[in-house]
Amino acid sequence: MVKASVSAEKGDPSSLLRPNPGEKVEMDPNPIYGEGDHHGHGDKLSAGAILKGDAGHTMPSTPFEMKAALVNRELDKMGLGRYQKAIWLLCGFGYFVDLMWSQGLGLLATALYQEFGVPEGRQGVVFSAMSAGLTGGAFFWGLAVDVIGRKWAFNLTVLITCVFGSLVAASQNYATACAMFALCGFGLGGQIPIDATITLEFLPQNRRYLLSLLSMWQPIGVVVASAITFGTVPKYRCPTTEPPLPACFEVADGAPCCSPSSNYGWRVCCGVLGGITLLVFIVRFFVFNFYESPKYLIGRGKEEEAIDVLHKIARFNKMPPPELTMEHFNDIDTKMSVVTVASDEELLGRKLTVMETAKRVVKESLKRAAHLKGLFMTPIMAFTTIVLWIAYIGDFWSFNIAGSFLPIILQRRNLDRQISVTETYRQYIYIYLPGVLGAIMAMFAVQLPVIGRKWSLVIGAALQGVSMACYTAVNTPAA
């Protein structure tokens, strides 16, 4: 192992994280690996620590955390460069695609029901299929991203969404449409977890509040989906007047029915959404040169590649090369008594076969899954994990009601009042436009000293719950 040439206090590898004399590095007031209060509550969990927001402040303690802290320091010195801005924009497209498809399903569902003759008791199946795909995708990609890397997951999720989302337009029955939406959801399920991870791993610590601004792309995706359905579904669909035209398989040959040729608006909508998703994939995969995450590479033992990525980012940003070298990492390994283990290929003296590689991937995936217990290793980690799970469950629950069933409820109420389907879709655009402003307000709220991240989450959840409850009392289109 190479001897370290950097200055570090003996027995204190954390001194590597301190800036050089005279060096100015702007840091986040609440960094993940920074110079905050390292002697606070630590892993102790108490009501006072939670309310104050200082529970869990500790110094990096493992070799990976210390190396990741050095990477953070280099990214902090780069600031919000061209590469970081491009990453934020492309990850925003992931948020955009996720909500665009989720909302698109809710908006075109009634046309799909009418053509396929779906009874009320089975109308929720397509939403359950989509949700099952989202759940499976979130779990799968959440683990796969640490096995195959950020780069492949970043692109594959969009490609899967594009392929199966577009194939929905070719569905000839309700079961096929449900299956295609489930597979589309499998790709969508990885969008937000992966994009949020990538954004955090490349942004400087004092700009991580931009993660909350990514949510701005979600209402934009909803508005775009609403605009596309507004221009396609009502114009090219079967009449919705009472009684509506039945599905063709429900009537005798030659009888009036809702045929695919008179109800193709929802298919055009899926094709347009698929085309937009394909454009996002092309920009991500062919136009932009995405570099693998340095922290992922460190976790895989590819430290030289991690440093090389930092140099490439610096060149892309037109900035001086980073000062981080292998000697810094070697010094941490020496002080922490890290032992280097030879890879399978080095031990065998040859390249692994396809079957051997597949077995290794499966074995590593199972090991990664076992690491989930780390979410509950300390009281503060367990508490944070459970609270965030509850918040995500509530958020998705509310979105399913608003995104999936609100369009159906609006259409039924408007038909009772002799309001056209076209007007219903126009109303939906108006409903979701304020969501863009809400995401921008959240970005500022998480930075306020009194509110911060914790109370922003509490206030947002409370307002969401109250608004959903109030909707049950709505009796007029204006309300």
Phi, psi and omega in degrees: 000139183287138177289143180282140178251004179272158181275121178214141179293138183298130180077005181226077180299340181294344178294343176295339184276349183279142180297154175291156179305130178083355183274132179254117178233116180285123185245157175291140179297339177231066185289156175288314176232087184221206186252031184287202181284100182269003182237027181276224186282342180057232182269004179287135182248121176215159180299321180296318180295322180293315181294325178284338179083017182245021175282138174087013178279111180222162175279155172304133187238344181251159178304319179298314181299321181290321178290321177296326178295324177292323175296318177303319181297319178293320178294325177297321180291329177290327182075200180271082183273186182299319181294316180297321179294320179295319178299315181299318181294314182292324175291327174299324176298326177296315175299319180300311181296320182302308182283333179298314180287317180300318179286324180303321179299313181298328183280331181259359187300318185296323177293322178295317179301316185294318181292322183265002178060047183278121178290160183302325182294343181246004184292337179279352184297319183295325177288323176295321179296315179297317180293323177296319176297318178298317181294312178297321179294318180298319180290313183296308184290333176297329176270319185295331182297335177269356179254308182268349178099161181293322187299311182289318179296323179303323183263323183295322181299319179291319181296316179297317178300316181297312185296304186283331175295320178291327181291343176303324182297338181267003183296136179253356177205169185294321181298318179295318179298319178297318180296317180294321178293326177296316179290324174299317178296329178300320176288319181296327183301334180268353186299297187294315178302317182289315182295322177294319179297314181296318180300314180295324184284343181249338180285146171295154187298328181278006176236015183287350173295342178293344176299317180294332180288342176302332180298343178300330182287340180293306176296331175297318177298321179294316181296318179296316178299320179295320180294320180293315179293326177301324182270351184238306189295307182295328185286326184237063177218165180292152179302142181254008179295152180279133352280144181292156178297135179283168174292151186295331180284351181268352184234169179286159179302135178090347178283150178301134181205170179271096183267159177302327182290338178255006184219040187269004181300319181292331177289319176298320179301313178298322178296319179292316178299320177295323178295320177295318179296321177297321178298319177298318179297317181298317180296317182292317190268320187259325185273309184267136178267095182278126178266140179300147182298128178301325182290323175297316181297322177297317179297334178267004180081011181260066188289324178296320177295324178298316178294321178298322178297318178299322178294320179295320178296319179298319178295319179298322180278357182058049181234163178301151180296152179293157180270348183294133179227172178297334180296325177297315180293319180297325180295319178296316179300321181294313183289331181263006177057047179278131180256129178276127181252135180293148179283168179300319181294323179291322180290321181278339182075019179204170176284148179288146175286171180299317180294319178295321178295318179297317179297320180295319179297317179297316180298317180293325179296319178295323177295319179297320179297324179295336180290349179299338179295342176297340178291346184234019186288331179233158180302318182291324178293316179297316180298313181297317180300312183294317180297317179293323176299314179298319180297316179293320178299312179297320180295315182289326177300311180296319180295321179299320179293313183285318185278324184270316188257340178301317177300322180292317180297315179300316182296317181295317180292321181291324178296324178295332181260014179063033176262133187292159176296323178301317179295326178298315179293325176296319178299323182293326175298317180296324183295320188264350178302318179298344179299330178297316178295323179298320179293322178293319178297323179296323179300318179285325183296321182292345180262350180290135185297328182277319184276297178065192184292318187296307184285336173297319178295318181295311182295316180299318180295319180296314180296321179296316179295317180296317182295322179292322178292321181294333183297334181295340181263003182289130181233353182232152178302322181296319179292000000 
